[in-house]
Amino acid sequence: MEADTRTEVVLLACGSFNPITNMHMRLFELARDHLHETGKYKVVKGIISPVGDGYQKKGLIEAYHRVAMAVLASESSNWVKVDPWESEQEEWVETAKVVRHHHEELLMSGQCKDEADHVKKGKKRKLRASEGGVSEKLLNTAVPELKLLCGADLLESFGTPNLWKEEDIAEIVGKYGLVCVTRSGSDAQRFIYQSDLLWKHKKNIHLVNEWITNDISATRIRRALRRAQSVKYLLPEPVLDYIQSHNLYSPDSEEKNADVILAPLQKHANLSK
């Protein structure tokens, strides 16, 4: 039997998940299929990372509700899980820092496994801490690649003034990589072509065509819920039950943060002054 030489990959999806929909879960499946079909990659895990309340987006309900719904949605998957770290931070955390955090978690996890293997063999190791707090030995440990999973709207948001720092985009795309599921009406290829930064790292951007189109949008879901219209079969059933039992997404909740400037726009606008 031949050894599996494919590169292991962990997919990380960051976002509001307000609420999480069937389309959010489909992104993981589409991305995994695409990467597997290249013959180069083996997706071993998916991570859902809901943004914290500090993001201050209009209509963003409390993080604990969004995390709870994401957990319910992921129960039907044997490889996609929810990580609450980002949602638990008091202030908004830039996506590049979130990706960095999960990469360090993978390094630590890989090192623990490596240590356990050596302990079984009766060997001991001593690790010397580097300046970044991660040992040199740890950095040499084979761990899965981490790639940011997103839709075309996130990719295109790279062009929104003050929403992203250019160095963060360079780090995410250049160091880790991006898997972008395109939607009807978007032209991700053209967007990459028109950006010198994205063009430079185009080999790290995997564009996934969604042939079975699915235009489910959390914004439209919230609108339907506010109007007491059915959203059955658009959300995982346990998520819909949760929304109904907690009376989420009312006209009042949609006005939350209405007069507040989005956290990244506040932060990056101040930095540019």
HUPE-V699603 format. One record per backbone hydrogen bond with DSSP energy under -1.0 kcal/mol. CO is the residue of the C=O (numbers start at 1). NH is the residue of the N-H. If there is no record, write none. Layout:
co->[CO	CO]
nh->[NH	NH]
This chain:
co->[7	8	9	9	10	11	12	13	15	21	22	23	25	26	27	28	29	30	31	32	33	36	40	42	45	46	47	48	49	52	53	55	57	62	63	64	65	66	67	68	69	70	74	79	81	84	86	94	95	96	97	98	99	100	101	102	103	104	105	106	107	108	109	110	111	112	113	114	115	116	118	119	128	130	135	136	138	145	147	148	150	151	152	153	155	156	157	160	165	166	167	168	169	170	171	171	172	177	178	179	180	181	183	187	188	189	190	192	195	196	197	199	201	202	204	206	208	209	211	217	218	219	220	221	222	223	224	225	231	234	236	237	238	239	240	241	242	243	250	252	253	255	256	257	262	263	264	265	266	267	268]
nh->[42	145	44	45	147	47	149	49	51	25	26	27	29	30	31	32	33	34	35	36	37	39	7	9	11	81	13	83	15	55	56	263	60	66	67	68	69	70	71	72	73	74	77	46	48	88	89	98	99	100	101	102	103	104	105	106	107	108	109	110	111	112	113	114	115	116	117	118	119	120	123	122	136	133	139	140	141	10	12	179	181	155	156	157	158	159	160	163	169	170	171	172	173	174	175	176	177	148	206	150	208	152	186	191	192	193	194	195	199	200	201	202	204	205	178	180	182	211	213	221	222	223	224	225	226	227	229	228	234	22	240	241	242	243	244	245	246	248	254	255	256	258	59	260	266	267	268	269	270	271	272]
